[in-house]
Amino acid sequence: MHLAKDNKGLKFCEISFGNHFFDLLIFLNGEFNEYEIIQKLPKVPIFAADGAGISLIKNGIIPEYIIGDLDSFSSDDAIATGFPNDRLIKISEQETNDFEKTLKYASEKGHNRILILGIHGGLYEHSLNNWSVLSRYSKSMNLTIYDKGRYGMCISKSFYLKTHKDEIISLIPKNKAILSTQNLYWKLDAEALELGIREGTHNIAIADEISIEIHEGEVFLFIDQRLPFAPEYIYNNEGEV
């Protein structure tokens, strides 16, 4: 079942996969043991957020840079592992966490289409803070989370997405979002999802394409991974936004 694209003149984007690869991998210092997925991706630079550098090097993966306040990966660690000291990027200020420091540095280096790994782990408040950072920087960068065979993205615009029947689609509101959906098993019709009241985990695609109209707010969208491809956000066939 295909969807009508006009939707009463509202501006939808299409989230498409297949045309672009990621231009950077960022590893955070969280739980991650699927290093083999690197082999599924074209060779791209790897940035490590502080302590993630230790885990990468132990697994034979040498990041291009290790970035953060370096309270976990020190100059002594660099000496012990042979990691070049000039590729340690120390940012001492404490207003931002290592994830945000790494995103800022990635932006300065011209990277935009980024796959992020290891977002969970450690103290739970660190994980929640990482999701806040993801939301903030998704407004200016193309950021995708990978975790256990799933992609996660922060979306604030109405969209179409090609799926496969029975694919699990989760929509988690950032605080509160009002949505209308097509081709999901549990349909929403200008209804609210709100943290602490009603969430949207584990909905099911019932066709090969779905649409989500976001009347208000933003959502974290979780879908099956599309490795090795990065999402492309297209409005009216005018190219990526």
BALOBA-1460 file (C-alpha; in Angstrom, 3 decimals):
// residues 241
<rec num="1" residu="m" x="0.000" y="0.000" z="0.000"/>
<rec num="2" residu="h" x="1.476" y="3.342" z="-1.079"/>
<rec num="3" residu="l" x="0.680" y="6.669" z="0.505"/>
<rec num="4" residu="a" x="-0.611" y="9.778" z="-1.182"/>
<rec num="5" residu="k" x="2.169" y="12.340" z="-1.063"/>
<rec num="6" residu="d" x="0.170" y="15.544" z="-0.903"/>
<rec num="7" residu="n" x="-1.259" y="15.118" z="2.618"/>
<rec num="8" residu="k" x="-3.397" y="18.246" z="2.247"/>
<rec num="9" residu="g" x="-0.408" y="20.288" z="1.148"/>
<rec num="10" residu="l" x="1.576" y="19.663" z="4.297"/>
<rec num="11" residu="k" x="5.326" y="19.473" z="3.911"/>
<rec num="12" residu="f" x="6.584" y="15.950" z="4.563"/>
<rec num="13" residu="c" x="10.102" y="14.724" z="4.040"/>
<rec num="14" residu="e" x="11.063" y="11.280" z="2.851"/>
<rec num="15" residu="i" x="13.614" y="9.446" z="4.986"/>
<rec num="16" residu="s" x="15.525" y="7.459" z="2.403"/>
<rec num="17" residu="f" x="18.386" y="4.939" z="2.584"/>
<rec num="18" residu="g" x="20.670" y="3.697" z="-0.146"/>
<rec num="19" residu="n" x="22.345" y="6.798" z="-1.555"/>
<rec num="20" residu="h" x="24.752" y="7.866" z="1.176"/>
<rec num="21" residu="f" x="27.170" y="6.264" z="3.585"/>
<rec num="22" residu="f" x="28.141" y="7.650" z="6.971"/>
<rec num="23" residu="d" x="31.170" y="9.955" z="6.894"/>
<rec num="24" residu="l" x="32.173" y="9.343" z="10.535"/>
<rec num="25" residu="l" x="31.757" y="6.812" z="13.345"/>
<rec num="26" residu="i" x="31.692" y="8.106" z="16.915"/>
<rec num="27" residu="f" x="32.194" y="5.631" z="19.744"/>
<rec num="28" residu="l" x="30.976" y="6.654" z="23.190"/>
<rec num="29" residu="n" x="32.202" y="5.078" z="26.405"/>
<rec num="30" residu="g" x="29.147" y="2.876" z="26.850"/>
<rec num="31" residu="e" x="28.183" y="-0.741" z="26.397"/>
<rec num="32" residu="f" x="29.112" y="-1.998" z="22.946"/>
<rec num="33" residu="n" x="30.474" y="-5.310" z="21.706"/>
<rec num="34" residu="e" x="29.399" y="-5.405" z="18.060"/>
<rec num="35" residu="y" x="32.706" y="-4.234" z="16.639"/>
<rec num="36" residu="e" x="32.227" y="-6.480" z="13.626"/>
<rec num="37" residu="i" x="29.751" y="-3.977" z="12.153"/>
<rec num="38" residu="i" x="32.724" y="-1.798" z="11.275"/>
<rec num="39" residu="q" x="33.462" y="-4.386" z="8.580"/>
<rec num="40" residu="k" x="30.021" y="-3.736" z="7.075"/>
<rec num="41" residu="l" x="30.811" y="-0.069" z="6.516"/>
<rec num="42" residu="p" x="33.022" y="1.648" z="3.949"/>
<rec num="43" residu="k" x="36.237" y="2.837" z="5.557"/>
<rec num="44" residu="v" x="35.461" y="6.053" z="7.394"/>
<rec num="45" residu="p" x="37.211" y="7.901" z="10.221"/>
<rec num="46" residu="i" x="36.513" y="6.861" z="13.807"/>
<rec num="47" residu="f" x="36.418" y="9.333" z="16.690"/>
<rec num="48" residu="a" x="36.393" y="8.039" z="20.269"/>
<rec num="49" residu="a" x="34.884" y="9.941" z="23.172"/>
<rec num="50" residu="d" x="37.481" y="9.695" z="25.952"/>
<rec num="51" residu="g" x="37.304" y="6.235" z="27.600"/>
<rec num="52" residu="a" x="35.863" y="4.640" z="24.459"/>
<rec num="53" residu="g" x="39.397" y="4.883" z="23.096"/>
<rec num="54" residu="i" x="40.587" y="2.253" z="25.574"/>
<rec num="55" residu="s" x="37.920" y="-0.245" z="24.490"/>
<rec num="56" residu="l" x="38.600" y="0.372" z="20.807"/>
<rec num="57" residu="i" x="42.347" y="-0.085" z="21.112"/>
<rec num="58" residu="k" x="41.868" y="-3.270" z="23.166"/>
<rec num="59" residu="n" x="39.800" y="-4.600" z="20.252"/>
<rec num="60" residu="g" x="42.450" y="-3.686" z="17.693"/>
<rec num="61" residu="i" x="40.658" y="-0.598" z="16.385"/>
<rec num="62" residu="i" x="42.679" y="2.617" z="16.279"/>
<rec num="63" residu="p" x="40.572" y="5.787" z="16.263"/>
<rec num="64" residu="e" x="41.667" y="8.850" z="14.371"/>
<rec num="65" residu="y" x="41.171" y="11.018" z="17.456"/>
<rec num="66" residu="i" x="40.312" y="10.531" z="21.121"/>
<rec num="67" residu="i" x="38.355" y="13.541" z="22.365"/>
<rec num="68" residu="g" x="37.062" y="14.742" z="25.724"/>
<rec num="69" residu="d" x="38.249" y="15.972" z="29.081"/>
<rec num="70" residu="l" x="40.483" y="12.870" z="29.102"/>
<rec num="71" residu="d" x="39.728" y="11.872" z="32.669"/>
<rec num="72" residu="s" x="39.485" y="8.270" z="31.406"/>
<rec num="73" residu="f" x="42.078" y="8.143" z="28.625"/>
<rec num="74" residu="s" x="45.219" y="9.936" z="29.812"/>
<rec num="75" residu="s" x="48.618" y="10.687" z="28.337"/>
<rec num="76" residu="d" x="49.878" y="7.672" z="30.272"/>
<rec num="77" residu="d" x="47.329" y="5.509" z="28.452"/>
<rec num="78" residu="a" x="48.552" y="6.972" z="25.181"/>
<rec num="79" residu="i" x="52.106" y="5.987" z="26.044"/>
<rec num="80" residu="a" x="51.053" y="2.501" z="27.169"/>
<rec num="81" residu="t" x="49.045" y="1.834" z="24.014"/>
<rec num="82" residu="g" x="51.269" y="3.680" z="21.573"/>
<rec num="83" residu="f" x="48.494" y="6.086" z="20.633"/>
<rec num="84" residu="p" x="49.934" y="9.334" z="19.212"/>
<rec num="85" residu="n" x="49.763" y="12.122" z="21.761"/>
<rec num="86" residu="d" x="48.978" y="14.706" z="19.072"/>
<rec num="87" residu="r" x="45.723" y="12.874" z="18.318"/>
<rec num="88" residu="l" x="44.494" y="13.304" z="21.882"/>
<rec num="89" residu="i" x="42.124" y="16.275" z="21.848"/>
<rec num="90" residu="k" x="41.750" y="17.512" z="25.402"/>
<rec num="91" residu="i" x="38.821" y="19.837" z="26.084"/>
<rec num="92" residu="s" x="38.847" y="20.594" z="29.775"/>
<rec num="93" residu="e" x="35.684" y="22.657" z="30.234"/>
<rec num="94" residu="q" x="32.942" y="20.884" z="32.184"/>
<rec num="95" residu="e" x="29.852" y="22.561" z="30.707"/>
<rec num="96" residu="t" x="29.549" y="19.781" z="28.115"/>
<rec num="97" residu="n" x="29.999" y="16.015" z="28.299"/>
<rec num="98" residu="d" x="32.407" y="13.992" z="26.166"/>
<rec num="99" residu="f" x="29.700" y="13.183" z="23.601"/>
<rec num="100" residu="e" x="29.008" y="16.864" z="22.984"/>
<rec num="101" residu="k" x="32.712" y="17.699" z="22.902"/>
<rec num="102" residu="t" x="33.199" y="15.016" z="20.248"/>
<rec num="103" residu="l" x="30.250" y="16.237" z="18.157"/>
<rec num="104" residu="k" x="31.586" y="19.790" z="18.234"/>
<rec num="105" residu="y" x="35.018" y="18.610" z="17.132"/>
<rec num="106" residu="a" x="33.467" y="16.463" z="14.392"/>
<rec num="107" residu="s" x="31.541" y="19.486" z="13.118"/>
<rec num="108" residu="e" x="34.710" y="21.567" z="13.069"/>
<rec num="109" residu="k" x="36.323" y="18.847" z="10.952"/>
<rec num="110" residu="g" x="33.429" y="19.012" z="8.466"/>
<rec num="111" residu="h" x="31.650" y="15.776" z="9.377"/>
<rec num="112" residu="n" x="27.867" y="15.711" z="9.333"/>
<rec num="113" residu="r" x="26.525" y="12.243" z="8.494"/>
<rec num="114" residu="i" x="27.480" y="10.422" z="11.689"/>
<rec num="115" residu="l" x="26.798" y="6.968" z="13.148"/>
<rec num="116" residu="i" x="27.025" y="6.886" z="16.954"/>
<rec num="117" residu="l" x="27.779" y="3.711" z="18.890"/>
<rec num="118" residu="g" x="27.908" y="2.933" z="22.613"/>
<rec num="119" residu="i" x="25.329" y="5.482" z="23.755"/>
<rec num="120" residu="h" x="24.225" y="3.312" z="26.715"/>
<rec num="121" residu="g" x="26.166" y="2.208" z="29.754"/>
<rec num="122" residu="g" x="27.689" y="3.544" z="32.923"/>
<rec num="123" residu="l" x="25.500" y="5.724" z="35.096"/>
<rec num="124" residu="y" x="21.926" y="5.948" z="33.852"/>
<rec num="125" residu="e" x="21.962" y="9.743" z="34.069"/>
<rec num="126" residu="h" x="24.854" y="9.729" z="31.584"/>
<rec num="127" residu="s" x="22.702" y="7.812" z="29.100"/>
<rec num="128" residu="l" x="19.804" y="10.249" z="29.532"/>
<rec num="129" residu="n" x="22.151" y="13.182" z="29.082"/>
<rec num="130" residu="n" x="23.453" y="11.635" z="25.862"/>
<rec num="131" residu="w" x="19.906" y="11.488" z="24.469"/>
<rec num="132" residu="s" x="19.468" y="15.170" z="25.310"/>
<rec num="133" residu="v" x="22.680" y="15.963" z="23.424"/>
<rec num="134" residu="l" x="21.449" y="13.857" z="20.494"/>
<rec num="135" residu="s" x="18.228" y="15.857" z="20.358"/>
<rec num="136" residu="r" x="20.036" y="19.190" z="20.452"/>
<rec num="137" residu="y" x="22.605" y="18.406" z="17.748"/>
<rec num="138" residu="s" x="20.177" y="16.561" z="15.474"/>
<rec num="139" residu="k" x="18.773" y="19.970" z="14.562"/>
<rec num="140" residu="s" x="21.989" y="20.830" z="12.718"/>
<rec num="141" residu="m" x="23.640" y="17.448" z="12.019"/>
<rec num="142" residu="n" x="22.550" y="14.135" z="10.502"/>
<rec num="143" residu="l" x="22.966" y="11.838" z="13.530"/>
<rec num="144" residu="t" x="22.023" y="8.169" z="13.835"/>
<rec num="145" residu="i" x="22.358" y="5.870" z="16.832"/>
<rec num="146" residu="y" x="23.185" y="2.200" z="16.292"/>
<rec num="147" residu="d" x="22.367" y="-0.296" z="19.041"/>
<rec num="148" residu="k" x="21.652" y="-4.043" z="18.834"/>
<rec num="149" residu="g" x="20.599" y="-4.064" z="15.193"/>
<rec num="150" residu="r" x="18.485" y="-0.912" z="15.436"/>
<rec num="151" residu="y" x="18.812" y="2.687" z="14.280"/>
<rec num="152" residu="g" x="17.649" y="5.588" z="16.419"/>
<rec num="153" residu="m" x="17.092" y="9.143" z="15.158"/>
<rec num="154" residu="c" x="15.608" y="12.315" z="16.567"/>
<rec num="155" residu="i" x="12.889" y="13.664" z="14.259"/>
<rec num="156" residu="s" x="10.930" y="16.930" z="14.455"/>
<rec num="157" residu="k" x="9.448" y="17.014" z="10.917"/>
<rec num="158" residu="s" x="6.649" y="14.944" z="9.408"/>
<rec num="159" residu="f" x="8.016" y="12.127" z="7.280"/>
<rec num="160" residu="y" x="7.509" y="9.128" z="5.023"/>
<rec num="161" residu="l" x="9.627" y="6.013" z="5.454"/>
<rec num="162" residu="k" x="9.886" y="2.836" z="3.398"/>
<rec num="163" residu="t" x="9.649" y="-0.160" z="5.723"/>
<rec num="164" residu="h" x="8.929" y="-3.849" z="5.470"/>
<rec num="165" residu="k" x="5.761" y="-5.479" z="6.713"/>
<rec num="166" residu="d" x="5.928" y="-6.343" z="10.429"/>
<rec num="167" residu="e" x="8.970" y="-4.127" z="11.035"/>
<rec num="168" residu="i" x="8.970" y="-2.846" z="14.618"/>
<rec num="169" residu="i" x="8.608" y="0.942" z="14.681"/>
<rec num="170" residu="s" x="9.017" y="2.766" z="17.995"/>
<rec num="171" residu="l" x="8.149" y="6.415" z="18.549"/>
<rec num="172" residu="i" x="9.307" y="7.871" z="21.865"/>
<rec num="173" residu="p" x="8.283" y="11.484" z="22.464"/>
<rec num="174" residu="k" x="10.752" y="14.048" z="23.685"/>
<rec num="175" residu="n" x="8.520" y="15.113" z="26.560"/>
<rec num="176" residu="k" x="5.333" y="15.375" z="24.468"/>
<rec num="177" residu="a" x="4.459" y="15.025" z="20.790"/>
<rec num="178" residu="i" x="1.159" y="15.055" z="18.901"/>
<rec num="179" residu="l" x="1.152" y="12.645" z="15.959"/>
<rec num="180" residu="s" x="-0.955" y="11.193" z="13.191"/>
<rec num="181" residu="t" x="0.188" y="7.940" z="11.583"/>
<rec num="182" residu="q" x="-0.577" y="5.849" z="8.531"/>
<rec num="183" residu="n" x="0.199" y="2.158" z="8.025"/>
<rec num="184" residu="l" x="1.047" y="1.391" z="11.622"/>
<rec num="185" residu="y" x="-0.911" y="-1.325" z="13.439"/>
<rec num="186" residu="w" x="-1.772" y="1.009" z="16.331"/>
<rec num="187" residu="k" x="-2.850" y="4.151" z="14.538"/>
<rec num="188" residu="l" x="-2.655" y="7.643" z="15.987"/>
<rec num="189" residu="d" x="-4.997" y="10.401" z="14.819"/>
<rec num="190" residu="a" x="-3.725" y="13.742" z="16.121"/>
<rec num="191" residu="e" x="-3.082" y="12.016" z="19.438"/>
<rec num="192" residu="a" x="-0.502" y="12.764" z="22.099"/>
<rec num="193" residu="l" x="2.427" y="10.658" z="23.184"/>
<rec num="194" residu="e" x="3.879" y="11.944" z="26.433"/>
<rec num="195" residu="l" x="6.544" y="10.669" z="28.781"/>
<rec num="196" residu="g" x="5.012" y="9.387" z="31.987"/>
<rec num="197" residu="i" x="1.597" y="9.034" z="30.351"/>
<rec num="198" residu="r" x="1.725" y="7.270" z="26.979"/>
<rec num="199" residu="e" x="4.649" y="6.151" z="24.836"/>
<rec num="200" residu="g" x="4.840" y="4.530" z="21.423"/>
<rec num="201" residu="t" x="7.202" y="1.580" z="21.682"/>
<rec num="202" residu="h" x="6.955" y="-1.496" z="19.456"/>
<rec num="203" residu="n" x="4.342" y="-0.448" z="16.967"/>
<rec num="204" residu="i" x="4.257" y="-2.537" z="13.789"/>
<rec num="205" residu="a" x="4.389" y="-1.547" z="10.120"/>
<rec num="206" residu="i" x="1.499" y="-3.098" z="8.205"/>
<rec num="207" residu="a" x="2.723" y="-2.048" z="4.737"/>
<rec num="208" residu="d" x="5.915" y="-1.219" z="2.884"/>
<rec num="209" residu="e" x="5.683" y="2.490" z="3.658"/>
<rec num="210" residu="i" x="4.526" y="4.491" z="6.659"/>
<rec num="211" residu="s" x="3.926" y="8.157" z="7.325"/>
<rec num="212" residu="i" x="4.188" y="10.073" z="10.581"/>
<rec num="213" residu="e" x="2.725" y="13.561" z="10.739"/>
<rec num="214" residu="i" x="4.207" y="15.514" z="13.628"/>
<rec num="215" residu="h" x="1.733" y="18.212" z="14.584"/>
<rec num="216" residu="e" x="3.733" y="19.260" z="17.625"/>
<rec num="217" residu="g" x="6.961" y="18.279" z="19.382"/>
<rec num="218" residu="e" x="9.611" y="15.778" z="18.351"/>
<rec num="219" residu="v" x="10.167" y="12.050" z="18.643"/>
<rec num="220" residu="f" x="12.961" y="9.537" z="18.849"/>
<rec num="221" residu="l" x="12.335" y="7.126" z="15.961"/>
<rec num="222" residu="f" x="13.652" y="3.555" z="16.237"/>
<rec num="223" residu="i" x="13.731" y="1.240" z="13.209"/>
<rec num="224" residu="d" x="15.713" y="-1.752" z="11.984"/>
<rec num="225" residu="q" x="19.260" y="-0.865" z="10.925"/>
<rec num="226" residu="r" x="19.950" y="-0.116" z="7.268"/>
<rec num="227" residu="l" x="23.710" y="-0.689" z="7.302"/>
<rec num="228" residu="p" x="25.822" y="0.441" z="5.611"/>
<rec num="229" residu="f" x="23.578" y="3.346" z="4.660"/>
<rec num="230" residu="a" x="22.917" y="6.648" z="6.402"/>
<rec num="231" residu="p" x="19.518" y="8.344" z="6.333"/>
<rec num="232" residu="e" x="18.843" y="11.028" z="3.774"/>
<rec num="233" residu="y" x="16.068" y="13.560" z="4.427"/>
<rec num="234" residu="i" x="14.447" y="14.643" z="1.157"/>
<rec num="235" residu="y" x="11.787" y="17.294" z="0.584"/>
<rec num="236" residu="n" x="9.947" y="17.246" z="-2.748"/>
<rec num="237" residu="n" x="12.836" y="15.514" z="-4.517"/>
<rec num="238" residu="e" x="14.956" y="18.597" z="-3.929"/>
<rec num="239" residu="g" x="17.788" y="16.704" z="-2.281"/>
<rec num="240" residu="e" x="19.021" y="16.122" z="1.203"/>
<rec num="241" residu="v" x="18.209" y="18.541" z="3.994"/>
